[in-house]
Amino acid sequence: MQLSERDFTKELIFQASRSGGAGGQNVNKVATKVELKFHVDSSERLTEEEKALVHKKLSSRINSEGYLQVVCQEERSQLRNKELCVQRFYGLLWQAFTKQKKRSATKPTKASVRRRLEGKKRQSEKKENRGFKGEV
């Protein structure tokens, strides 16, 4: 099943608070900062392998209670910040489940080797021309 087909809305916990930044006097009155919490271990939508992947790859975003946290306070509207949080949450899950391609080692091209050696030669000549070269 695709990640976008799963409905995590019942497992997401939202908390709103006042945020700093743009908004003028409104910023002191309205709670626009949104914090999304998702308890990874108690999720019914993720398999055990997926939970392990999330713990491994997103460990810096998971707190001591096991909640994956996403905070958003860029927009002036609470609803827009909530939408951004959900987008980032799905993005993080997608990032955690995407397998990284194995890097295959390649040799440098002949042209790049030639350019590197020419640059070294130019630098060497430049340094050699410095200083006093009188008769001894």
C-alpha positions in Angstrom: 0.0 0.0 0.0 1.3 3.5 -0.9 2.1 6.0 1.8 -0.4 8.5 0.4 -3.2 5.9 0.6 -2.8 5.5 4.3 -4.8 7.8 6.6 -2.8 8.8 9.6 -5.1 11.6 10.7 -6.5 9.6 13.6 -3.0 9.0 14.9 -1.8 12.5 14.7 -1.9 14.9 17.7 -1.9 18.6 17.0 -1.0 21.3 19.5 -1.2 25.0 18.8 0.6 27.8 20.6 1.7 31.4 20.1 4.6 31.8 17.7 7.0 34.6 17.1 7.8 36.4 13.9 5.5 38.2 11.4 2.0 39.1 12.4 2.1 42.4 14.1 -0.2 42.8 17.1 -2.0 39.6 16.0 1.0 37.5 17.0 0.3 38.2 20.7 -3.3 37.1 20.5 -3.5 34.1 18.1 -2.1 30.7 18.5 -0.7 30.0 15.0 2.3 27.8 15.7 1.4 24.2 15.2 3.2 21.2 16.6 2.4 17.7 15.2 3.1 14.6 17.3 3.0 11.1 16.1 3.6 8.1 18.3 5.6 5.7 16.2 5.4 2.5 18.3 1.6 2.6 18.8 0.8 3.3 15.1 -1.6 0.9 13.5 -0.8 2.1 10.0 2.9 1.2 10.0 4.4 -2.3 9.8 7.1 -3.3 12.3 9.8 -3.0 9.6 8.6 0.6 8.8 8.6 1.5 12.5 12.2 0.2 12.8 13.1 2.3 9.7 11.5 5.4 11.1 13.3 4.9 14.4 16.6 4.4 12.7 16.5 7.2 10.1 14.5 9.8 12.0 15.9 9.3 15.5 16.9 12.9 15.9 13.2 14.0 15.5 11.8 11.4 17.9 11.7 12.4 21.6 12.2 10.3 24.7 8.5 9.3 24.8 8.6 7.9 21.3 6.8 10.8 19.5 7.9 12.0 16.1 7.6 15.8 16.2 7.1 18.3 13.4 6.8 22.0 14.2 5.6 24.7 11.8 5.2 28.4 12.4 6.0 30.0 9.0 2.5 31.1 8.1 0.2 33.6 9.9 -2.7 31.1 9.8 -3.0 28.1 12.1 -4.8 26.1 9.3 -2.0 26.7 6.8 0.7 25.8 9.4 -1.3 22.6 10.2 -1.3 21.7 6.5 2.4 22.4 6.2 3.0 20.1 9.2 1.1 17.3 7.6 3.0 17.7 4.3 6.3 17.6 6.2 5.2 14.6 8.1 4.5 12.6 4.9 7.7 13.9 3.5 9.7 12.6 6.4 8.0 9.2 6.2 8.7 9.1 2.5 12.3 10.0 3.1 12.7 7.3 5.8 11.2 4.6 3.5 13.2 5.5 0.4 16.2 3.3 -0.1 19.4 5.0 -0.9 21.1 4.0 -4.1 24.5 2.3 -3.6 27.3 4.5 -5.0 29.3 2.7 -7.7 33.0 3.8 -7.7 34.2 5.3 -10.9 37.6 6.4 -12.1 38.3 10.1 -13.0 38.2 10.9 -16.7 41.4 11.5 -18.6 40.4 15.1 -19.3 39.8 15.7 -15.5 43.2 14.2 -14.7 44.8 16.4 -17.3 43.1 19.6 -16.1 44.1 18.8 -12.5 47.8 18.3 -13.5 47.8 21.4 -15.6 46.5 23.4 -12.7 49.1 22.0 -10.4 51.8 22.8 -12.9 50.5 26.4 -13.3 50.5 26.9 -9.5 54.1 25.4 -9.3 55.4 27.8 -12.0 53.7 30.8 -10.2 55.4 29.9 -6.9 58.7 29.3 -8.6 58.7 32.7 -10.2 58.4 34.4 -6.8 61.4 35.5 -4.7 65.0 36.6 -5.5 66.9 34.6 -8.1 70.3 36.3 -8.2 73.7 34.9 -8.9 75.5 33.4 -6.0 
